[in-house]
Amino acid sequence: MENENPVLIELKDVSMMFRLPTQKVDNIKEFFIKAVTRKLKYREFLALDNINLTVRKGESLGLIGRNGAGKSTLLKIIAGILTPTKGKVSVNGSIAPLINLGAGFDHEATAQENVYLNGAILGFSRKEMEKKYNRIVDFSELKDFMNVPIKNFSSGMLARLGFAIAVDVEPDILLVDEVLAVGDAPFRKKCHERIDEMRNKGTTYIFVSHSLDQVKRLCTHTIWLKNGSIFMYGPSKEVCAAYEEDCKKNPNIEHDDFSGVF
């Protein structure tokens, strides 16, 4: 039976064009001089090309593809971090993006202060976050570090804190970009179990990863992005198998390495 749950995310004819400098600029002064004198040259990079996508409540969607295929760009557009060059994006419901480690954190503030800061960004009052605070600390396993400025945190500690906040505020939509690749095996297992709980409660999530095993484990359906376009969509096992076969046949074919950007 076709999924009749309400639509939470809808993209219509979405494209994203970036202008990339073709020459190295060493400092801001040189940049402005070249910009004013029109000597700064760019090339255009089409990160996403005419994407159409509908995600309904309770769906779990994986995004795979080689570096530069557009996975992170697509997630950032859905999160509202980027505005597409063309097309329309509709998002209905609260959203918690786990896209860049430390994004939304004040690195000079302590972990405790950042819990309340992130809660405010997600629309929760201090009183509401006080009720959630102990659960967040317990899940993150960072009790002994909550009064430490997070500029001293490792990437794994940032991932723990960010994930613990995101899952405890119970958003309608959870966006995860490779964050589960950081941290030790027991914590990753705990994250997977928490995502399963959220899925059973109806949380919608989109998961970007180069780990096909994680995608197959966490997502019912997957999109394979290629050159900024949707190359294949379907059940995760089928899409991941096709992508893996393509990688074996063409091991040296790779897009420009804009991983972490596009």
Disulfide bonds with the S-S distance in Angstrom:
none
